[in-house]
Amino acid sequence: MIRLPAIAADIRALFAARGAEPADVAIVQPADPFLDIAGEDLRRRIFLTESETGEQLCLRPEFTIPVCLDHIASQADTPRRYSYLGEVFRQRRDGRPEFFQAGIEDLGDTNAAEADARSISDAYALLHRVLPERTLAVTLGDQALFEAVLGALGLPRGWRMRLARAFGSTAMLDAALADLGSQSRTKAVVGPAALLVADGDEAALVEHVTQGMHAAGIPLTAGRTPEEIARRLVEKAELASVQLSPAAFDALRRFLAIRVPVEQATATLEAFANDVGLSLGKALAGFSARLEALRKEAVPLDVVTYDAAFGRPLDYYTGLVFEIDGPGADRPLAGGGRYDRLLTMLGARQAIPGVGFSVWLDRIDALRGAQ
């Protein structure tokens, strides 16, 4: 076990002052929720093991999913704010695989704008408390706005899903955009399956996949089901068939190039939407409401930047995403965002909105030592 950082007491005092009750989640967690939901960047760094009954388990790689699972299991009322401070375990090229994270998960508040602003404020207040001499910089992105632009451009569902999954990874997003703008693509589906996809005969396609798995000796319970494979083949064919117009492709590039002080963001987004003839409706209204709520929090807006291309590499985010950096830090000190679909995906019987953040205590300790 590594030593608990000296700043832990200060952090816990701030959590108590902000009304976030301590969560106590197990170090060993079921692996499936992380493998299914968390995103490629986290999945490839998880420490996996197996129980005596064959259940796939892992060492806790983050806190959001475990806190949400415990909330569902306890059938607790909402709104509710949970805090945590403890070890997480990830394979890393540099640094120890075991390190401390702390944060707050804010569940069930139906006023998304106020909850988002409070989450940014909580993270900023924590870092300002433990790094009082450092000038902090906040970067905001918005998954919902990005997806609204994709929808307004008329992209089919398959492309919207691929680009939404790539949001937060510069390399993945650049590759997807290059593919989308390519004038020549190889056929995504070939052979008899291509004819079945073209005919739209889903039942025959599933049967074709099933027979192929039997012939190859692949159990139907291993990995994806024939139905899932068939849906993926249809999606690949759809992706390959779409050619975005030069005007629409230029509009998407222009949107992703927006990076302005947050005070200018609403006006910039409105001007962009009017100029290219897109309606961003509910997503833009939500962005504006969040900015108004943030003005009421103790976060100096002159340190906050909106970056339209900024995302975070976790698949469960649905709206706000943000990170906080400090001078001298080569990696973010805090990161968070909104995840309104996550609890339903984890088994909640009704939708529970959520937003939260984590801070990396080892990075903070390194800066305090340098200071």
C-alpha positions, 0 to 999 in steps of 0.5 A: 500500500502507498502512503496516504497523501498529507493533503487528505485531511484538507480534502475530506474537510472540504468534502464535508463542508460541501455536503458530500457524504463519504462513499465506501466502495470495494477495491475488487470490482466486477469487471464487466461494467468497466469493460462494457462502458468505461472506454478503450483508454481505461479498458486496456489498463485494467488489472483483471482477475477471476473469482472461483466461480468464473466471474471476471473481476478487476482492481478498482480502476476509477470511482465513478462506476463503483459509486454508482453501482453502490448507489443503485444497490442501496436504493438510496434516495436522490439527489445525493452527493457522494465523496471518495478518497482512495486508491485506484489501480491502472497499468501505467508506463510511468509511475506506480500502478497504484495511486490515490484519487479523490472526487465527488459524484453528484447524483439525481439533481434534475437541474443539470446547469446548476449541478454542472456548475457546482461540479466545476466549482467543487473541483476548482475549490479543492485544487485552490485549497491544496495549491493556493499559490498556483494559477489554475486553468479550466477547459470545458467541452460539451459532448451534447453540443458535439452530438447536436452538430453531428445530428444537425449535419444529417449524419446517420446514426452509425457515423454519429456513434463513431464520432461520438466515441472518438470525442476525447481522443485526438487521434481517433477523431482525426482518423474518423474525420479523415475517413469521413472526408475520404473520396474513396473507401474500400467496401466495408462488407464483402461476399454473401454478407454484403448482399444480405446487408444490401437487401436489408434482410436482418434475419438472413444475415443473422443466420449467415453469421450463425452458420459461419460461427458454427463452421469456424467452431466459435461458440455462440456465447463467445464474445459478440452474439450473431445478432450483435455481429449482424448489426455491426456489419450493417453499421459498417456498410452504412458508414462506408456509404456516407459521403458528407458534402464539402459544405457540411464537412467544412462546417464540422471542421469549423465547429471543432476549431472553436476555442474561446474564453467561456464568456464569449462561447455562447455568442461564438456558438450562436454566430457559428450556427447562424452562419452555417445554417444549423439549429443547435436548439436544446444543446445550446440552451443547456450550454448557456444555462450552465454558463449562467449558473457558473457565474454564481459560483466562486470560479473566476471565469477569466481562467475558463476556456471553451474548446469545442473539440475537447472531450475526455476518453470515457464512453459514458459522458453525455454533456459537460466535460472538463479538466483543470490544469496548473502551471508546471503540470504536464497532465491534468490535475482534475477531470470530470463531466456529466453522465446521465445515461450511466446509472440506467446502463448499470441497472437503475430502474429509472433514469438518474442524472449524474455529474462528477469529477476526480482529482489525481493526488499524486500529481498534486503532491508532485506540484506541492513538492516542487513548490 
